[in-house]
Amino acid sequence: MIELIDFILHIDQYLFEFVNQYDTWIYVILFAIIFIETGLVIMPFLPGDSLLFATGMLAAQPNSMNIYIVTLVMLVAAILGDTLNYTIGKHLGDKMVNFKLFGKQPVKPEYLEKTQQFYEKYGSKTIVIARFVPIVRTLAPFVAGIGKMHYPTFLSYNIIGGCIWVIGVTFAGYFLGEIPLIKNNFSKVVLIIILLSILPIVFSYFKERRKLGVK
């Protein structure tokens, strides 16, 4: 867990090392990370927003990744990942919900409940909105599959959400990453990104508590 937190907070440094060490294979690595995070319901803790932002930052550096190629690669990974997750939910959803690994449920019931609340509030638009919310991002297509959402509808929102998320966050890193305040305080920027991502969940939680009269 400590190693994962360090990777997320200093992902810009790790990416720089990966580019130097693996050269063009970095595109395959980035594809794999985004695909696994969005495609496997048991892997919701992988970095998403911070990875896209850091990739954009690094692509702005001379002799680094091509911003257009890397954005396309991660976009394809995000769309295919959600598609895989939807398929798993549709065909294996009930079994996965009750599946236990070493006595623990990888798909936590509280996460599923929170994702279901998103669907109750936003409907099919959840597929788009969830792209910017950690954990819910991974579970949304899975729950859509369990609920047998009409696939053309799911695919449309999947593509729209993937484009907004990948292109928006990656190019934000590309254009903002060279600002000294951001470049020299990347770990703090990551924390801010994570905080902004989970704000909808926190706000929803306290809103529900107020409705129930819980202080």
N, CA and C of each residue as an Amber inpcrd file, in Angstrom:
protein
   645
   0.8270000  -1.2070000   0.0000000   0.0000000   0.0000000   0.0000000
   0.8640000   1.2600000   0.0000000   1.9470000   1.2530000   0.7890000
   2.8500000   2.4030000   0.8480000   3.4770000   2.6500000  -0.5150000
   3.8560000   1.5470000  -1.1850000   4.4670000   1.6670000  -2.5040000
   3.4670000   2.2440000  -3.5120000   2.1940000   1.8470000  -3.3830000
   1.1680000   2.3410000  -4.2970000   0.9490000   3.8410000  -4.0980000
   0.8890000   4.2680000  -2.8370000   0.7080000   5.6940000  -2.5410000
   1.8800000   6.5020000  -3.0790000   3.0930000   5.9870000  -2.8930000
   4.2820000   6.6770000  -3.3900000   4.2490000   6.7640000  -4.9160000
   3.8000000   5.6940000  -5.5620000   3.7050000   5.6770000  -7.0280000
   2.7220000   6.7290000  -7.5150000   1.5740000   6.8400000  -6.8380000
   0.5500000   7.7990000  -7.2460000   1.0270000   9.2320000  -7.0500000
   1.6490000   9.5140000  -5.8920000   2.0720000  10.8740000  -5.5680000
   3.2680000  11.3380000  -6.3960000   4.0800000  10.3820000  -6.8380000
   5.2800000  10.7350000  -7.6010000   5.2630000  10.0690000  -8.9750000
   4.0770000   9.9450000  -9.5350000   3.9290000   9.2290000 -10.7900000
   4.6670000   9.9120000 -11.9320000   4.8540000  11.2290000 -11.8300000
   5.5980000  11.9510000 -12.8550000   7.0450000  11.4590000 -12.9250000
   7.6550000  11.2110000 -11.7560000   9.0290000  10.7240000 -11.7020000
   9.1270000   9.2920000 -12.2350000   8.1460000   8.4680000 -11.8630000
   8.1490000   7.0850000 -12.3380000   7.9760000   7.0420000 -13.8620000
   7.0980000   7.8780000 -14.3920000   6.8920000   7.9050000 -15.8380000
   8.1590000   8.3190000 -16.5690000   8.8700000   9.3070000 -16.0090000
  10.1190000   9.7620000 -16.6200000  11.1270000   8.6110000 -16.6770000
  11.1900000   7.8250000 -15.6040000  12.1000000   6.6760000 -15.5730000
  11.6500000   5.6110000 -16.5780000  10.3410000   5.3970000 -16.6740000
   9.8160000   4.4030000 -17.6070000  10.1470000   4.7720000 -19.0500000
  10.0040000   6.0490000 -19.3910000  10.3080000   6.5030000 -20.7470000
  11.7770000   6.2680000 -21.0710000  12.6560000   6.5920000 -20.1200000
  14.0930000   6.4040000 -20.3260000  14.4620000   4.9350000 -20.4340000
  13.7470000   4.1040000 -19.6720000  14.1000000   2.6900000 -19.6160000
  13.4470000   1.8700000 -20.7320000  12.1890000   2.1800000 -21.0460000
  11.4420000   1.3340000 -21.9770000  11.1810000   1.9850000 -23.3450000
  11.5150000   3.2580000 -23.5000000  11.3640000   3.9640000 -24.7700000
   9.9200000   3.8570000 -25.2690000   9.7160000   3.3650000 -26.4940000
   8.3680000   3.3370000 -27.0540000   7.4460000   2.3220000 -26.3620000
   8.0080000   1.4130000 -25.5800000   7.1750000   0.4650000 -24.8390000
   6.3320000   1.1680000 -23.7860000   6.6400000   2.4350000 -23.5080000
   5.8650000   3.1960000 -22.5390000   4.4000000   3.2830000 -22.9770000
   4.1770000   3.2860000 -24.2940000   2.7980000   3.3480000 -24.7880000
   2.0220000   2.0820000 -24.4030000   2.7100000   0.9500000 -24.4530000
   2.0930000  -0.3250000 -24.0740000   1.8100000  -0.3360000 -22.5690000
   2.7570000   0.1740000 -21.7800000   2.5940000   0.2140000 -20.3270000
   1.4050000   1.0860000 -19.9370000   1.3120000   2.2620000 -20.5490000
   0.2030000   3.1710000 -20.2480000  -1.1340000   2.5740000 -20.6800000
  -1.1380000   1.9220000 -21.8360000  -2.3540000   1.2520000 -22.2990000
  -2.7950000   0.2170000 -21.2620000  -1.8310000  -0.5780000 -20.7800000
  -2.1460000  -1.6490000 -19.8310000  -2.7140000  -1.0980000 -18.5220000
  -2.1080000  -0.0240000 -18.0010000  -2.5660000   0.5340000 -16.7230000
  -3.9960000   1.0520000 -16.8410000  -4.2810000   1.8380000 -17.8830000
  -5.6240000   2.3900000 -18.0680000  -6.6280000   1.2790000 -18.3500000
  -6.2300000   0.3140000 -19.1650000  -7.1330000  -0.7880000 -19.5150000
  -7.4840000  -1.6230000 -18.2830000  -6.4880000  -1.9210000 -17.4580000
  -6.7270000  -2.7280000 -16.2550000  -7.5880000  -1.9800000 -15.2490000
  -7.2920000  -0.6850000 -15.0510000  -8.0780000   0.0830000 -14.0740000
  -9.5420000   0.1780000 -14.4680000  -9.8020000   0.4090000 -15.7440000
 -11.1840000   0.5670000 -16.1930000 -11.8410000  -0.7610000 -16.5550000
 -11.0320000  -1.7830000 -16.8300000 -11.5820000  -3.0490000 -17.3200000
 -11.7620000  -4.1450000 -16.3050000 -11.0320000  -4.0890000 -15.1810000
 -11.1370000  -5.1440000 -14.1720000 -11.7250000  -4.5690000 -12.8970000
 -12.8820000  -5.0420000 -12.5450000 -13.6220000  -4.4870000 -11.4150000
 -12.8840000  -4.6410000 -10.0880000 -11.9380000  -5.5610000 -10.0110000
 -11.2070000  -5.7760000  -8.7630000  -9.9600000  -4.8920000  -8.6650000
  -9.7640000  -3.9880000  -9.6370000  -8.5710000  -3.1330000  -9.6410000
  -8.9340000  -1.6490000  -9.6630000  -9.7840000  -1.1800000  -8.7520000
 -10.2150000   0.2220000  -8.8090000  -9.2260000   1.2180000  -8.2210000
  -8.1450000   0.6820000  -7.6130000  -7.2280000   1.5560000  -6.8820000
  -6.0540000   2.0530000  -7.7300000  -5.9720000   1.6330000  -8.9800000
  -4.8800000   2.1030000  -9.8310000  -5.0740000   3.5860000 -10.1540000
  -3.9810000   4.3170000 -10.3810000  -4.1090000   5.7530000 -10.6610000
  -4.7640000   5.9920000 -12.0090000  -5.6430000   6.9570000 -12.0750000
  -6.2960000   7.2740000 -13.3310000  -6.0700000   8.7180000 -13.7000000
  -6.7270000   9.6230000 -12.9860000  -6.6150000  11.0540000 -13.2760000
  -5.1640000  11.5380000 -13.1960000  -4.4720000  11.1550000 -12.1200000
  -3.0920000  11.6200000 -11.9420000  -2.1740000  11.0720000 -13.0270000
  -2.4480000   9.8460000 -13.4840000  -1.6380000   9.2500000 -14.5520000
  -1.8230000  10.0210000 -15.8540000  -3.0680000  10.3450000 -16.1770000
  -3.3390000  11.1000000 -17.4040000  -2.6800000  12.4760000 -17.3430000
  -2.8200000  13.1510000 -16.2100000  -2.2450000  14.4920000 -16.0560000
  -0.7220000  14.4400000 -16.1600000  -0.1160000  13.4670000 -15.4790000
   1.3410000  13.3360000 -15.5000000   1.8330000  12.9720000 -16.8940000
   1.0960000  12.1470000 -17.6040000   1.4660000  11.7790000 -18.9670000
   1.4680000  13.0090000 -19.8670000   0.4530000  13.8590000 -19.7090000
   0.4030000  15.0930000 -20.4800000   1.5810000  15.9930000 -20.1700000
   1.9280000  16.0960000 -18.8840000   3.0880000  16.8930000 -18.4690000
   4.3610000  16.4010000 -19.1360000   4.5450000  15.0830000 -19.0920000
   5.7660000  14.5030000 -19.6390000   5.8180000  14.6370000 -21.1560000
   4.6630000  14.5200000 -21.8010000   4.6150000  14.6260000 -23.2640000
   4.9980000  16.0250000 -23.7340000   4.8740000  17.0110000 -22.8440000
   5.2330000  18.3860000 -23.2010000   6.7450000  18.5960000 -23.2140000
   7.4870000  17.6280000 -22.6560000   8.9400000  17.7420000 -22.6110000
   9.5450000  17.3440000 -23.9620000  10.6510000  17.9700000 -24.3380000
  11.3270000  17.6150000 -25.5980000  11.7910000  16.1590000 -25.5910000
  11.7450000  15.5180000 -26.7380000  12.2160000  14.1370000 -26.9080000
  11.4990000  13.1660000 -25.9800000  10.2250000  13.4130000 -25.7380000
   9.4370000  12.5210000 -24.9000000   8.3530000  11.8730000 -25.7420000
   7.2390000  11.5350000 -25.1290000   6.1450000  10.8930000 -25.8450000
   5.4340000  11.8760000 -26.7710000   4.8540000  11.3400000 -27.8280000
   4.0330000  12.1460000 -28.7240000   2.6540000  12.3050000 -28.0940000
   2.2410000  13.5430000 -27.8410000   1.0040000  13.8010000 -27.1190000
  -0.2120000  13.2080000 -27.8300000  -0.2160000  13.2240000 -29.1550000
  -1.3730000  12.7290000 -29.9040000  -1.4370000  11.2030000 -29.8910000
  -0.2690000  10.5650000 -30.0310000  -0.2380000   9.1010000 -30.0150000
  -0.5990000   8.5740000 -28.6290000  -0.0010000   9.1500000 -27.5900000
  -0.2440000   8.6450000 -26.2390000  -1.6960000   8.8900000 -25.8190000
  -2.2730000  10.0080000 -26.2540000  -3.6760000  10.2840000 -25.9340000
  -4.5890000   9.2790000 -26.6220000  -4.3030000   8.9780000 -27.8880000
  -5.1010000   7.9940000 -28.6300000  -4.9870000   6.6150000 -27.9890000
  -3.7690000   6.2410000 -27.6030000  -3.5350000   4.9380000 -26.9750000
  -4.3540000   4.8030000 -25.6910000  -4.3090000   5.8250000 -24.8440000
  -5.0290000   5.7570000 -23.5590000  -6.5350000   5.8650000 -23.7640000
  -6.9610000   6.5740000 -24.7990000  -8.3920000   6.6730000 -25.0990000
  -8.9460000   5.3090000 -25.5070000  -8.2240000   4.6280000 -26.3850000
  -8.6380000   3.2820000 -26.8070000  -8.6730000   2.3500000 -25.5960000
  -7.6690000   2.4590000 -24.7320000  -7.6100000   1.6100000 -23.5310000
  -8.8070000   1.8640000 -22.6270000  -9.1710000   3.1340000 -22.4520000
 -10.2850000   3.4960000 -21.5770000 -11.6160000   2.9740000 -22.1170000
 -11.8160000   3.0800000 -23.4210000 -13.0690000   2.6250000 -24.0340000
 -13.1570000   1.1000000 -24.0190000 -12.0650000   0.4360000 -24.3790000
 -12.0530000  -1.0290000 -24.3620000 -12.1570000  -1.5610000 -22.9350000
 -11.5380000  -0.8490000 -21.9820000 -11.6040000  -1.2710000 -20.5920000
 -13.0290000  -1.2580000 -20.0710000 -13.7370000  -0.1700000 -20.3160000
 -15.1350000  -0.0870000 -19.8820000 -15.9840000  -1.1490000 -20.5700000
 -15.6950000  -1.4170000 -21.8230000 -16.4390000  -2.4330000 -22.5690000
 -16.2370000  -3.8120000 -21.9450000 -14.9940000  -4.1270000 -21.5910000
 -14.7040000  -5.4030000 -20.9390000 -15.4270000  -5.4940000 -19.5970000
 -15.3830000  -4.4030000 -18.8300000 -16.0130000  -4.3890000 -17.5090000
 -17.5230000  -4.5850000 -17.6330000 -18.1260000  -3.9490000 -18.6130000
 -19.5580000  -4.1220000 -18.8800000 -19.8680000  -5.5860000 -19.1880000
 -19.0300000  -6.1930000 -20.0370000 -19.2300000  -7.5880000 -20.4370000
 -19.1070000  -8.5240000 -19.2400000 -18.1210000  -8.2640000 -18.3800000
 -17.9490000  -9.0830000 -17.1700000 -19.1830000  -8.9570000 -16.2830000
 -19.6490000  -7.7170000 -16.1050000 -20.8210000  -7.5060000 -15.2690000
 -22.0560000  -8.1870000 -15.8360000 -22.2220000  -8.1440000 -17.1480000
 -23.3940000  -8.7230000 -17.7950000 -23.4290000 -10.2350000 -17.6680000
 -22.2700000 -10.8830000 -17.8120000 -22.2380000 -12.3430000 -17.8400000
 -21.8050000 -12.9940000 -16.5170000 -21.0260000 -12.2640000 -15.7220000
 -20.5070000 -12.8600000 -14.4810000 -20.7920000 -12.0020000 -13.2510000
 -21.6380000 -10.9850000 -13.4270000 -21.8620000 -10.0230000 -12.3550000
 -22.2670000 -10.6160000 -11.0300000 -23.2820000 -11.4610000 -11.0370000
 -23.7870000 -12.0400000  -9.7950000 -22.7240000 -12.8740000  -9.0860000
 -21.9370000 -13.6080000  -9.8630000 -20.8850000 -14.4280000  -9.2590000
 -19.7610000 -13.5500000  -8.7130000 -19.4240000 -12.4840000  -9.4320000
 -18.3390000 -11.5980000  -9.0080000 -18.6860000 -10.8580000  -7.7200000
 -19.9580000 -10.4830000  -7.5630000 -20.3830000  -9.7480000  -6.3710000
 -20.1390000 -10.5650000  -5.1180000 -20.3750000 -11.8670000  -5.2030000
 -20.2190000 -12.7470000  -4.0410000 -18.8670000 -13.4590000  -4.0050000
 -18.0150000 -13.1570000  -4.9710000 -16.7000000 -13.8080000  -5.0470000
 -15.7930000 -13.3410000  -3.9150000 -15.0860000 -14.2980000  -3.3160000
 -14.1690000 -13.9550000  -2.2260000 -12.7600000 -14.4300000  -2.5670000
 -11.7730000 -13.5730000  -2.2750000 -10.3740000 -13.8890000  -2.5100000
  -9.6500000 -13.7940000  -1.1750000  -9.1250000 -14.9220000  -0.7100000
  -8.4910000 -14.9910000   0.6070000  -9.4400000 -14.5230000   1.7120000
 -10.7130000 -14.9050000   1.5510000 -11.7020000 -14.5890000   2.5650000
 -12.2860000 -13.1950000   2.4890000 -11.8570000 -12.4010000   1.5060000
 -12.3580000 -11.0310000   1.3700000 -13.0190000 -10.8370000   0.0110000
 -13.9850000  -9.9330000  -0.0260000 -14.6650000  -9.6300000  -1.2750000
 -13.9500000  -8.4990000  -2.0100000 -13.3140000  -8.7980000  -3.1520000
 -12.6430000  -7.7440000  -3.9230000 -13.6240000  -6.6610000  -4.3750000
 -14.8450000  -7.0800000  -4.7130000 -15.8820000  -6.1280000  -5.0960000
 -16.6780000  -5.7860000  -3.8420000 -16.3270000  -4.7040000  -3.1910000
 -16.9130000  -4.3580000  -1.9030000 -18.3650000  -3.8980000  -2.0610000
 -19.2710000  -4.4310000  -1.2310000 -20.6990000  -4.0830000  -1.3140000
 -20.9530000  -2.5860000  -1.1740000 -20.1820000  -1.9070000  -0.2980000
 -20.4070000  -0.4730000  -0.1020000 -20.0600000   0.3260000  -1.3510000
 -19.0590000  -0.1430000  -2.1120000 -18.7070000   0.5240000  -3.3640000
 -19.8130000   0.3430000  -4.4090000 -20.3650000  -0.8800000  -4.4490000
 -21.4540000  -1.1540000  -5.3750000 -22.6810000  -0.3090000  -5.0280000
 -22.9570000  -0.1820000  -3.7340000 -24.0990000   0.6140000  -3.2910000
 -23.9350000   2.0730000  -3.6870000 -22.7280000   2.5980000  -3.5000000
 -22.4670000   3.9900000  -3.8620000 -22.6080000   4.2030000  -5.3720000
 -22.1250000   3.2390000  -6.1480000 -22.2580000   3.3300000  -7.6030000
 -23.7240000   3.2820000  -8.0170000 -24.5050000   2.4200000  -7.3360000
 -25.9220000   2.3210000  -7.6320000 -26.6340000   3.6440000  -7.3500000
 -26.1870000   4.3490000  -6.3190000 -26.7630000   5.6570000  -5.9940000
 -26.4950000   6.6640000  -7.1170000 -25.3190000   6.5400000  -7.7230000
 -25.0000000   7.4000000  -8.8630000 -25.9740000   7.1420000 -10.0050000
 -26.2710000   5.8600000 -10.2620000 -27.1930000   5.5200000 -11.3360000
 -28.5960000   6.0290000 -11.0440000 -29.0090000   5.9190000  -9.7780000
 -30.3390000   6.3930000  -9.3960000 -30.4590000   7.9000000  -9.5920000
 -29.3390000   8.6050000  -9.4240000 -29.3570000  10.0560000  -9.5390000
 -29.1340000  10.5410000 -10.9650000 -28.1930000   9.9150000 -11.6700000
 -27.8100000  10.4250000 -12.9840000 -28.2190000   9.5300000 -14.1540000
 -28.6920000   8.3310000 -13.8930000 -29.0800000   7.4330000 -14.9690000
 -27.8830000   7.0150000 -15.8090000 -28.0930000   6.9170000 -17.1120000
 -27.0210000   6.4600000 -18.0170000 -25.8430000   7.4220000 -18.0570000
 -26.0720000   8.6880000 -17.6900000 -24.9970000   9.6740000 -17.6760000
 -23.9080000   9.3100000 -16.6630000 -24.2300000   8.3840000 -15.7670000
 -23.2380000   7.9290000 -14.7800000 -21.9720000   7.4410000 -15.4590000
 -22.1200000   6.8040000 -16.6220000 -20.9660000   6.2780000 -17.3530000
 -19.9870000   7.4000000 -17.6860000 -20.5100000   8.5930000 -17.9750000
 -19.6690000   9.7510000 -18.2850000 -19.1300000  10.3720000 -16.9970000
 -20.0090000  10.6470000 -16.0460000 -19.6310000  11.3130000 -14.7990000
 -18.6260000  10.4720000 -14.0080000 -18.8320000   9.1600000 -14.0020000
 -17.9790000   8.2660000 -13.2150000 -16.5260000   8.2840000 -13.6670000
 -16.2730000   8.6920000 -14.8920000 -14.8930000   8.7440000 -15.3790000
 -14.0180000   9.6160000 -14.4700000 -14.6330000  10.5690000 -13.7920000
 -13.8780000  11.5140000 -12.9670000 -13.9660000  11.2020000 -11.4830000
 -14.5350000  10.0410000 -11.1380000 -14.6880000   9.6730000  -9.7210000
 -13.9780000   8.3470000  -9.4590000 -12.8790000   8.3530000  -8.6830000
 -12.1630000   7.1160000  -8.3850000 -13.0890000   6.0450000  -7.8160000
 -12.7850000   4.8040000  -8.0790000 -13.5370000   3.6270000  -7.6470000
 -14.8550000   3.5230000  -8.4270000 -15.6880000   4.5640000  -8.3760000
 -16.9370000   4.5530000  -9.1460000 -16.6140000   4.4080000 -10.6330000
 -15.4870000   4.9950000 -11.0600000 -15.0430000   4.9010000 -12.4530000
 -14.9130000   3.4380000 -12.8800000 -14.4070000   2.6010000 -11.9980000
 -14.1990000   1.1920000 -12.3220000 -15.4810000   0.3780000 -12.1850000
 -16.3230000   0.7510000 -11.2230000 -17.5180000  -0.0370000 -10.9490000
 -18.7130000   0.3110000 -11.8390000 -18.7510000   1.5470000 -12.3730000
 -19.9100000   1.9770000 -13.1570000 -20.2180000   1.0620000 -14.3500000
 -19.2370000   0.7290000 -15.1910000 -19.5550000  -0.1580000 -16.3210000
 -19.9250000  -1.5690000 -15.8640000 -19.3420000  -2.0020000 -14.7590000
 -19.6520000  -3.3210000 -14.2020000 -21.1150000  -3.3790000 -13.7720000
 -21.5660000  -2.3470000 -13.0470000 -22.9600000  -2.2840000 -12.6060000
 -23.8960000  -2.1360000 -13.7940000 -23.4630000  -1.3990000 -14.8210000
 -24.2720000  -1.2660000 -16.0370000 -24.4740000  -2.6270000 -16.6880000
 -23.4270000  -3.4490000 -16.6480000 -23.5390000  -4.7950000 -17.1990000
 -24.4840000  -5.6630000 -16.3940000 -24.3990000  -5.5690000 -15.0690000
 -25.2890000  -6.3310000 -14.2070000 -26.7450000  -5.9380000 -14.4770000
 -26.9610000  -4.6290000 -14.6650000 -28.3120000  -4.1300000 -14.9160000
 -28.7700000  -4.3170000 -16.3490000 -27.9190000  -4.9590000 -17.1750000
 -28.2430000  -5.2170000 -18.5840000 -28.6140000  -3.9300000 -19.3220000
 -27.8540000  -2.8420000 -19.0940000 -28.0920000  -1.6070000 -19.8270000
 -28.0090000  -1.8760000 -21.3290000 -28.8850000  -1.2400000 -22.0820000
 -28.8940000  -1.3860000 -23.5480000 -27.4930000  -1.0630000 -24.0630000
 -26.8600000  -2.0300000 -24.7450000 -25.4420000  -1.8620000 -25.0900000
 -25.1560000  -0.6480000 -25.9720000 -25.9400000  -0.3700000 -27.0240000
 -25.6610000   0.8380000 -27.8160000 -25.6830000   2.1040000 -26.9690000
 -26.5860000   2.1580000 -25.9800000 -26.6390000   3.3130000 -25.0790000
 -25.3680000   3.3760000 -24.2460000 -24.9790000   2.2270000 -23.6900000
 -23.7510000   2.1650000 -22.8990000 -22.5480000   2.5820000 -23.7330000
 -22.4480000   2.0590000 -24.9570000 -21.2930000   2.3400000 -25.8100000
 -21.1980000   3.8300000 -26.1220000 -22.3320000   4.4670000 -26.3680000
 -22.3340000   5.9010000 -26.6750000 -21.7670000   6.7090000 -25.5090000
 -22.2680000   6.4410000 -24.3040000 -21.7850000   7.1560000 -23.1280000
 -20.3420000   6.7750000 -22.7970000 -19.9970000   5.5310000 -23.0940000
 -18.6260000   5.0660000 -22.8690000 -17.6450000   5.8760000 -23.7170000
 -17.9620000   6.0460000 -24.9860000 -17.0870000   6.7910000 -25.8960000
 -17.0360000   8.2740000 -25.5190000 -18.2030000   8.8530000 -25.2290000
 -18.2490000  10.2700000 -24.8490000 -17.4470000  10.5050000 -23.5710000
 -17.6990000   9.6770000 -22.5570000 -16.9950000   9.8170000 -21.2830000
 -15.4990000   9.6140000 -21.4250000 -15.1290000   8.6000000 -22.2240000
 -13.7120000   8.3230000 -22.4370000 -13.0050000   9.4860000 -23.1050000
 -13.6450000  10.0850000 -24.1010000 -13.0420000  11.2230000 -24.8100000
 -12.8630000  12.4200000 -23.8860000 -13.9120000  12.7460000 -23.1280000
 -13.8390000  13.9010000 -22.2300000 -12.7590000  13.6880000 -21.1700000
 -12.7300000  12.4890000 -20.5960000 -11.7900000  12.1800000 -19.5120000
 -10.3460000  12.1630000 -20.0100000 -10.0630000  11.3120000 -20.9780000
  -8.6850000  11.1300000 -21.4410000  -8.1440000  12.3950000 -22.1080000
  -8.8690000  12.9350000 -23.0730000  -8.3900000  14.1140000 -23.7940000
  -8.3170000  15.3180000 -22.8700000  -9.3620000  15.5120000 -22.0550000
  -9.4080000  16.6700000 -21.1690000  -8.2890000  16.6940000 -20.1440000
  -8.1230000  15.5910000 -19.4100000  -7.1290000  15.5530000 -18.3340000
  -5.7110000  15.5020000 -18.8920000  -5.5010000  14.7330000 -19.9620000
  -4.1590000  14.6210000 -20.5430000  -3.6780000  15.9610000 -21.0980000
  -4.5440000  16.6430000 -21.8270000  -4.1470000  17.9330000 -22.3920000
  -4.0700000  19.0240000 -21.3270000  -4.8000000  18.8520000 -20.2270000
  -4.6550000  19.7830000 -19.1100000  -3.2350000  19.6790000 -18.5640000
  -2.7470000  18.4470000 -18.4330000  -1.3740000  18.2410000 -17.9900000
  -0.3720000  18.7700000 -18.9940000  -0.6880000  18.6210000 -20.2730000
   0.2090000  19.0630000 -21.3410000   0.3860000  20.5830000 -21.3230000
  -0.7030000  21.3050000 -21.1340000  -0.6470000  22.7770000 -21.1890000
  -0.3470000  23.4250000 -19.8320000  -0.7470000  22.7720000 -18.7440000
  -0.5370000  23.3680000 -17.4230000   0.7180000  22.8650000 -16.7210000
   1.2170000  21.7240000 -17.1920000   2.3400000  21.0850000 -16.5040000
   3.6300000  21.8770000 -16.4930000   3.7780000  22.8070000 -17.4240000
   5.0010000  23.5950000 -17.4950000   4.9660000  24.8170000 -16.5810000
   3.8300000  25.0690000 -15.9680000   3.7510000  26.1730000 -15.0110000
   4.5780000  25.7910000 -13.7880000   5.5810000  26.5880000 -13.4190000
   6.4850000  26.2330000 -12.3130000   5.7740000  25.8210000 -11.0260000
   4.7020000  26.5210000 -10.6700000   3.9770000  26.2160000  -9.4360000
   3.4310000  24.7940000  -9.4470000   2.9690000  24.3420000 -10.6130000
   2.4330000  22.9840000 -10.7430000   3.5520000  21.9710000 -10.8950000
   4.5300000  22.3060000 -11.7290000   5.6370000  21.3830000 -12.0050000
   6.4460000  21.0790000 -10.7540000   6.6480000  22.0710000  -9.8940000
   7.4770000  21.8930000  -8.7030000   6.7060000  21.3920000  -7.4870000
   5.4010000  21.2540000  -7.6360000   4.5800000  20.7730000  -6.5130000
   3.6190000  19.6920000  -6.9930000   4.1770000  18.7560000  -7.7710000
   3.3120000  17.7760000  -8.4230000   2.5550000  16.9080000  -7.4220000
   3.2100000  16.4690000  -6.3440000   2.5420000  15.6140000  -5.3660000
   1.3360000  16.3220000  -4.7530000   1.4540000  17.6220000  -4.5280000
   0.3280000  18.3980000  -3.9840000  -0.7810000  18.5190000  -5.0270000
  -0.3890000  18.6640000  -6.2840000  -1.3720000  18.7420000  -7.3580000
  -2.1570000  17.4340000  -7.4400000  -1.4680000  16.3040000  -7.2910000
  -2.1200000  15.0010000  -7.3120000  -3.1430000  14.8980000  -6.1840000
  -2.7510000  15.3500000  -4.9970000  -3.6750000  15.3110000  -3.8630000
  -4.9110000  16.1650000  -4.1280000  -4.7110000  17.3160000  -4.7600000
  -5.8360000  18.1900000  -5.0950000  -6.7480000  17.5070000  -6.1120000
  -6.1340000  16.8460000  -7.1080000  -6.9170000  16.1290000  -8.1210000
  -7.7510000  15.0310000  -7.4660000  -7.1270000  14.2800000  -6.5560000
  -7.8420000  13.2080000  -5.8550000  -8.9710000  13.7830000  -5.0090000
  -8.6810000  14.8830000  -4.3060000  -9.6850000  15.5230000  -3.4610000
 -10.8830000  15.9850000  -4.2820000 -10.6070000  16.6470000  -5.4160000
 -11.6850000  17.1140000  -6.2760000 -12.4950000  15.9470000  -6.8450000
 -11.8220000  14.8100000  -7.0530000 -12.4920000  13.6410000  -7.6120000
 -13.4660000  13.0060000  -6.6230000 -13.0950000  13.0210000  -5.3320000
 -13.9380000  12.3530000  -4.3450000 -14.9610000  13.2860000  -3.7070000
 -14.8860000  14.5840000  -4.0220000 -15.8400000  15.5360000  -3.4530000
 -17.2980000  15.1500000  -3.7160000 -17.6470000  14.6940000  -4.9470000
 -19.0490000  14.2980000  -5.1750000 -19.5080000  13.2000000  -4.2280000
 -18.6130000  12.2330000  -3.9270000 -18.9720000  11.1410000  -3.0200000
 -19.1810000  11.6800000  -1.6050000 -18.2620000  12.5440000  -1.1510000
 -18.3590000  13.1180000   0.1880000 -19.6290000  13.9560000   0.3170000
 -19.8930000  14.7890000  -0.6920000 -21.0740000  15.6480000  -0.6810000
 -22.3450000  14.8050000  -0.6340000 -22.3780000  13.7410000  -1.4440000
 -23.5430000  12.8610000  -1.4820000 -23.7430000  12.1710000  -0.1370000
 -22.6310000  11.7810000   0.4950000 -22.7010000  11.0830000   1.7830000
 -23.3510000  11.9680000   2.8440000 -22.8820000  13.2000000   2.9680000
 -23.4190000  14.1060000   3.9820000 -24.8490000  14.5440000   3.6390000
 -25.1530000  14.6130000   2.3490000 -26.5040000  14.9600000   1.9410000
 -27.4850000  13.8820000   2.3750000 -27.0830000  12.6140000   2.2050000
 -27.9340000  11.5050000   2.6120000 -28.0920000  11.4830000   4.1220000
 -27.0200000  11.7760000   4.8560000 -27.0910000  11.8150000   6.3220000
 -28.0680000  12.8860000   6.7900000 -28.0690000  14.0260000   6.1120000
 -28.9780000  15.1110000   6.4860000 -30.4350000  14.7110000   6.2220000
 -30.6480000  13.9910000   5.1090000 -32.0000000  13.5240000   4.8070000
 -32.5060000  12.5710000   5.8650000 -31.5800000  11.7550000   6.3880000
 -31.9750000  10.7660000   7.4020000 -31.9830000  11.3590000   8.8100000
 -31.5580000  12.6190000   8.9060000 -31.5390000  13.2680000  10.1960000
 -30.3980000  12.8300000  11.0900000 -29.3150000  12.3180000  10.4640000
 -28.1480000  11.8530000  11.2230000 -27.1460000  12.9830000  11.3360000
 -26.6700000  13.2580000  12.5490000 -25.6920000  14.3250000  12.7570000
 -24.2870000  13.7620000  12.8420000
